[in-house]
């Protein structure tokens, strides 16, 4: 787990949007998505519900957010 990926995760969770998080982080939206994808692969767990337009956390995402904060 990379700390920069964790920072990206917390920003997406706080903003509830990959696009808004990208703006805050001064990154592109695809770069933010890729960081989240790498984190999910490392953990073997989906962190966001991709069927929702908002950045809705899964149960695993909520656990990671509590841990990361």
C-alpha positions in Angstrom: 0.0 0.0 0.0 1.5 3.3 -1.1 0.8 6.4 1.1 0.1 8.6 -1.9 -2.6 6.1 -3.1 -4.1 6.2 0.4 -4.1 10.1 0.2 -5.9 9.8 -3.1 -8.4 7.4 -1.6 -9.2 9.7 1.3 -9.6 12.7 -1.0 -12.0 10.8 -3.3 -13.9 9.5 -0.2 -14.2 13.1 1.2 -15.2 14.7 -2.1 -17.5 11.8 -3.1 -16.3 12.3 -6.7 -13.3 11.1 -8.7 -13.4 14.3 -10.7 -13.5 16.7 -7.8 -10.7 14.8 -6.0 -8.6 15.0 -9.2 -9.0 18.8 -9.2 -8.1 19.1 -5.5 -5.1 16.8 -6.0 -4.0 18.6 -9.2 -4.1 15.4 -11.1 -6.1 14.1 -14.0 -9.2 12.0 -13.3 -7.7 9.0 -15.1 -4.6 9.2 -12.8 -6.9 9.3 -9.7 -8.9 6.3 -11.0 -5.6 4.4 -11.7 -4.3 5.1 -8.2 -7.6 3.8 -6.7 -7.5 0.7 -9.0 -3.9 -0.1 -7.8 -5.0 0.2 -4.2 -8.0 -2.0 -4.8 -5.7 -4.6 -6.5 -3.2 -4.5 -3.6 -6.0 -5.0 -1.0 -8.0 -7.4 -3.1 -11.1 -5.4 -2.3 -13.4 -3.0 -4.1 -13.4 0.4 -2.3 -16.0 2.3 -4.3 -19.4 1.3 -5.7 -18.8 1.9 -9.5 -22.6 1.6 -10.2 -23.2 4.9 -8.4 -22.4 8.3 -9.9 -21.2 9.5 -6.5 -18.1 8.2 -4.8 -20.0 5.8 -2.6 -17.8 3.6 -0.4 -18.3 -0.1 -0.2 -18.1 -1.8 3.3 -14.4 -2.4 2.6 -13.9 1.2 1.7 -15.5 2.4 4.9 -13.2 0.2 6.9 -10.1 1.5 5.1 -11.3 5.1 5.5 -11.6 4.6 9.3 -8.1 3.0 9.4 -6.5 5.7 7.2 -7.9 8.6 9.1 
